[in-house]
Amino acid sequence: MKSGRLHPGSTVSTRRSAASEPQSEAGKPLEIPKYRQVYEDLLSSIKSGTFRPGDRLPSEAELGKRYDTSRITVAKAVNELHLRGLVSRRAGSGTHVLAPARTTGHLFGLLIPDLGRTEIFEPICHGMMQSPLSKAHSLLWGHAMGDAALQEREAEQLCRQYIEQKVSGVFFAPLEFTPAKDAVNHRIVSALEKAGVAVVLLDRCYAPYPLRSKYDLVGIDNRRAGFLITQHLLRLGLRRIAFVAKPLSASTVVARIAGYREALFAYGIDMREDLVRRGDPDDPAFVEQVLQTCKPEAIVCANDAAAARLMTHLNAQGIRVPEDMRIVGIDDVKYAAMLPTPLTTQHQNCANIGAAALSAMLERLENPQLPTRDILLQTHTVVRRSCGAHLHAGKTLS
């Protein structure tokens, strides 16, 4: 990896014996991608001295023939060597092996199973890379895709790969929505701790709210976010306000529910009737159940994704937002302002979260005896049409 910047790398892998390979449900080893096999073989050749500093690697066409694979696959493997600062690539002169970089920088791993699915994590990662503290440090990217069971296995596999890569620290966003998430999250942090790898949690803790693990956490003040977005509806005169969240959500959602309830209590709302509902906002039966049992004037959604899906089903039923139902979310993802009815939500500055996470990691490495810290950034309410504020004030909102 080149020094001077925090560079995104791709998922790391190393060869293992069949006995230590991650196993599929059928008991067979998970297949290592072809580009990873090419990468590992070239890396081994560089480390063993078969390719020395200054040597030119065979062309992509030659490597394609050697490994019986496509040039695209070879290019992906060589690009990973380039991202790790092991080779240089120049048009017209080919790919050359670089001398080992002399740097005091750290190599970090990014373990975010939801990367590519949840919109907040990509800008968080970019916030890390754009931080002035990123110079001389390197970042390896990794995420888990597929169904819940595969996502859990891939997350643990990536954890092992980071340990084998001897990273200094891992930025970890614990799994949510999967049945075995609690056990998997515990195994991951236990393995990292045993290997002496520092851990900074991104966005959420794996311990159930309000309990906390012993690792630093960087995110937003979710309880306050839930309070503020609910308070916004209360100030508009709304009183029957439901809260909708998916089952198996992370502890951040429970914190948002706590803030929602605090706002209701502060405004003297009868707390004996619980209007919190957990279910899939993509399920029309669940949406109908919320409408029939809660009879809400407004709904606070655990996040913008849930709000967008809920609005889609309400519109399909002829329920207008905000004229017939007020909807708000939390996160302020990119598409929140572009929905058919622009969404009122709590904005979080993801880039600042990334920069704060990098700072926390470097401080933790510098002083491992620091007490566990919650570094919680504040949010602010972004008012758009979905909350119906313009219906009260006669304003025109986007």
Beta strands, then each sheet from edge to edge (+ up, - down):
strand 1: 8-9
strand 2: 87-90
strand 3: 94-97
strand 4: 107-111
strand 5: 138-142
strand 6: 169-172
strand 7: 198-202
strand 8: 216-220
strand 9: 241-245
strand 10: 276-278
strand 11: 298-301
strand 12: 326-331
strand 13: 344-347
strand 14: 374-377
strand 15: 380-382
sheet 1: 1+ 5+ 4+ 6+ 7+ 8+ 14+
sheet 2: 2+ 3-
sheet 3: 10+ 9+ 11+ 12+ 13+ 15-
end
